[in-house]
Amino acid sequence: MNAQPPVHILIADDDQDDCLMTREAFAECHISNTLHFVHDGEALLDYLRRRAPYDDEERYPLPGLILLDLNMPRMDGREALHAIKSDALLRGIPVVVLTTSSAEEDILRSYDMGGNSFITKPVTYTGLLEVVKTLGRYWLEIVELPVDGKPV
């Protein structure tokens, strides 16, 4: 198993109910990694680029994994994914698209822009628990991830 320090997870999703359910699903699946939330693409980039109010590195460490919704205000997830994967300092952070969309265009475009996985959000809480368990097992136990946004 991975002996590295726990990976911080940054979740970009504008739906407060989805954020609450995701937090509960992580807790119920006994995944204790620290979760940070932002609610639009601009806030996501502000967080990653350490712009106010996310300029405190202790409170807002760079994530080792990003869960990204595509449909958000101000800057949607597609634009944010493109910006992340176009930035030499950020492109190494794995991005899992976790969105309500199942459109083939969104799937193809997400992978084309460098997304690491594409998951359509389940419609039930039980389905979300299965997704979180699988995400936790794969991304947090099996693969090696950057710690605090830096390669290990």
N, C-alpha and C positions, 0 to 999 in steps of 0.2 A: 504493500500500500504506500501511498504518497506520504512521506515524512515531512513535507514542506509545511510552512505555516498556512493557516486557512486562507483561502482565496476570497477576496471581497467581490461581491456580486452587485452590479449596478443594473437596476431595472428601469427602463424608460417606457412608461405607460401612462396615458392621460386618464384612464378610467379608474377612479378611486376605489370602486368596488372590486375590480380586478386586482388592484394592488393589495387590498386587504385580504382577499381570498388567496393570493399568491403567498403573502406573508404567513397566513395560517397554514397553507399547504406545506411550506418549508418547515414550519415548526412541527406539524403533525408527522412529517417524514423524518424528523430528527436530524435535519440538516441545519447545523448551527453556524454556518458561514454568515458573516455580516452582510445584510442586505441594505442597499442604499436605493432611494427612489428619486427619479426626476419625472416630470410630467409633460415634457415636450422636447423636440429635437434641439431647440436652442439651449435649453437648460442642460441637456445631455452634453453638448459641446462645451458649454461654460464649465461644467463639472470636470470634464476630461482635460480641458485646457487650463484648469485652475483659475478661472476668472470668478470674481465676486458673484455670489456669496460663497463660492466653493473653493476659495483660495487657501483655506486652512488644511494643509496636508495631513494633519493628525485626524481631523474629523472627517475628511473626504479623501481617503487614499485612492490612488488609481486602482481600478478594478482589474481582476484577472479574468473576468467574464462579464459580458453585457447581454442582458435579455432585452430585446428591442421590439416594441410594437411599431407597425408601419403607419397606422392611422392616428396621428397626433396633430394638435394645433401648432401654430407658429412655424415650425419646421417639422415636416413629417419624417417618419423613420427611414424612408427611402433616401431623402436628402441627407439625413444624419449619417446613414450607413456609408453613403458616397464620401462624405467629408471625413469620416473616421478612417476609411480604407485608403483615402488619398493623402493622409497625413503620416509621414514617416515615423513620427513619435507614437502614434496611436494604432497604426494598422496591425500590429502584432497582437492586439487584444482580441480574443475570440468574440464574435458576435453571433448570438443565436436569435434569429427572428422568431418571435412568439407573438402571433397576431391572429385576428379573426379572419383574415383573408385566406382563401384557398385558391385564389386566381393563379392560373398557370403563369401569367405574365409576371406577377409578383414573385413567384417562386424562382423563375428563371432569372429575373432581374436581380433578386437578392443574392443569388449565387454568383452571378456575373460581376456584381460589385464587390465580392469578397466575403459575403456572409458565410459563416461556418456551418450553420444548420438552419432549416426552416421548419417550424412547427406551427400548425394551425391550432389555435386555442380550443381546447375542448369546451363543450357547452355545459357540462356538468362538473360539480365539485369533485366527484369520484374520478372523472376523467382527468381533471387537473392534478389530483393526487398522483395518478399514474405517470403523468408527464413529469412532475417534479421529482418523483422517485427515480425515473429513468435519467433525467437531467443530472440529478445528484450522483447517481452511480457512474454515469459516463464521464461527465465533465469534472466532477470533483474527486472521484476515486480512481478512475482508469487512466485518463489522459494526464499529461503533465501540462500545467498551465503557468503562465507568468504570475509571479507574486508581486503585488503592488504595481502591476503594469509593466514589470521588467521580466525578461526571460530568466528562468531559474538555472 
